[in-house]
Amino acid sequence: MAGALALSGCALPGIFYTNVTGPFAYRSAAPGDVRAKPTDPIVRGKSCQRSIFFLVSWGDSGYGAAVQNAMKGQPKDEVLYDVKCDASGKVYLFGIYAEICTIVTGKAGNTQ
């Protein structure tokens, strides 16, 4: 069940408590929108939501959180471009613990 939810981009449901944010849409810059250089670093960010027994769910697996994590340590005037996005889902022991993550990979470049 959680594998299908992860692939469809849905949030893990919690029967008693749910406080999750999932991925919806994100527009990234293309190499033509920034001053792309071969030396631009490749950065990676991950954001996750978790569930216990599918009863309680929490976390932020949205694109915004993943991009923010990818850009940690980069100068403030840099933007993420040429972005690729993946999703991963794990369920342990029939739902005792479940995790869905959004992973973004891209290059950090300067618009100036």
C-alpha positions as CSV (number, residue, x, y, z in Angstrom):
1,M,0.0,0.0,0.0
2,A,2.7,2.5,1.0
3,G,4.7,1.7,-2.1
4,A,1.7,2.6,-4.3
5,L,1.2,5.8,-2.2
6,A,4.9,6.7,-2.6
7,L,4.8,6.3,-6.4
8,S,1.6,8.3,-6.7
9,G,3.0,11.2,-4.6
10,C,0.3,10.8,-1.9
11,A,0.8,11.4,1.7
12,L,0.8,8.6,4.2
13,P,-2.5,8.6,6.0
14,G,-2.7,8.6,9.8
15,I,-6.0,7.3,11.3
16,F,-5.6,9.2,14.6
17,Y,-3.2,12.0,13.7
18,T,-1.9,13.4,10.4
19,N,0.5,16.4,10.0
20,V,2.2,15.9,6.7
21,T,3.2,17.9,3.6
22,G,3.7,16.1,0.3
23,P,5.1,17.1,-3.0
24,F,2.8,18.8,-5.4
25,A,4.6,21.0,-8.0
26,Y,7.9,22.7,-8.3
27,R,9.2,24.8,-11.2
28,S,13.0,24.8,-11.4
29,A,15.3,26.9,-13.4
30,A,16.8,25.5,-16.6
31,P,20.5,25.8,-17.5
32,G,19.6,28.7,-19.8
33,D,17.9,30.6,-16.9
34,V,21.2,30.8,-15.0
35,R,24.8,31.4,-15.8
36,A,25.6,27.7,-15.9
37,K,29.2,26.7,-15.5
38,P,30.8,23.3,-15.7
39,T,32.1,23.8,-12.2
40,D,28.7,24.3,-10.6
41,P,28.3,21.8,-7.8
42,I,25.8,19.0,-7.9
43,V,23.6,19.1,-4.7
44,R,21.1,16.7,-3.3
45,G,18.3,17.2,-0.8
46,K,15.9,14.8,0.8
47,S,12.6,15.4,2.8
48,C,10.5,12.7,4.4
49,Q,7.3,11.9,6.1
50,R,6.8,9.0,8.5
51,S,4.0,6.9,9.9
52,I,3.7,4.4,12.8
53,F,1.1,1.7,12.3
54,F,-0.6,4.0,9.8
55,L,-2.2,5.6,12.9
56,V,0.0,8.6,13.4
57,S,1.7,10.4,10.5
58,W,4.1,13.4,10.4
59,G,6.7,15.1,8.3
60,D,7.3,17.2,5.2
61,S,8.1,15.3,2.0
62,G,7.4,18.3,-0.2
63,Y,9.6,19.7,-2.9
64,G,10.2,22.9,-1.0
65,A,11.8,21.1,2.0
66,A,13.9,18.9,-0.3
67,V,15.2,21.9,-2.2
68,Q,15.9,23.8,1.0
69,N,17.9,20.8,2.3
70,A,19.8,20.6,-1.0
71,M,20.8,24.3,-0.9
72,K,22.1,24.2,2.7
73,G,25.6,25.5,2.7
74,Q,25.3,27.2,-0.7
75,P,25.5,31.0,-1.0
76,K,22.1,32.8,-0.8
77,D,22.2,34.2,-4.3
78,E,22.5,30.7,-5.9
79,V,19.5,28.8,-7.3
80,L,18.9,25.2,-8.0
81,Y,18.7,24.3,-11.7
82,D,18.5,21.3,-13.9
83,V,16.6,19.5,-11.2
84,K,15.7,15.8,-11.1
85,C,13.2,14.4,-8.6
86,D,12.8,10.9,-7.2
87,A,10.5,9.4,-4.6
88,S,11.3,6.5,-2.3
89,G,9.1,4.6,0.1
90,K,9.8,2.0,2.8
91,V,7.3,0.0,4.9
92,Y,8.6,-2.2,7.7
93,L,6.7,-5.2,9.2
94,F,3.3,-4.5,7.7
95,G,3.2,-0.8,8.6
96,I,4.8,-0.7,12.0
97,Y,6.9,2.0,10.5
98,A,6.6,3.6,7.1
99,E,8.6,6.4,5.4
100,I,8.1,8.2,2.1
101,C,10.8,10.6,0.9
102,T,11.2,13.1,-1.9
103,I,14.8,13.4,-3.2
104,V,15.9,16.3,-5.5
105,T,19.2,16.4,-7.3
106,G,20.4,19.4,-9.3
107,K,23.1,21.9,-9.8
108,A,23.6,25.1,-7.7
109,G,24.3,28.1,-10.0
110,N,24.3,31.9,-9.9
111,T,21.8,34.0,-11.7
112,Q,24.1,37.0,-11.8
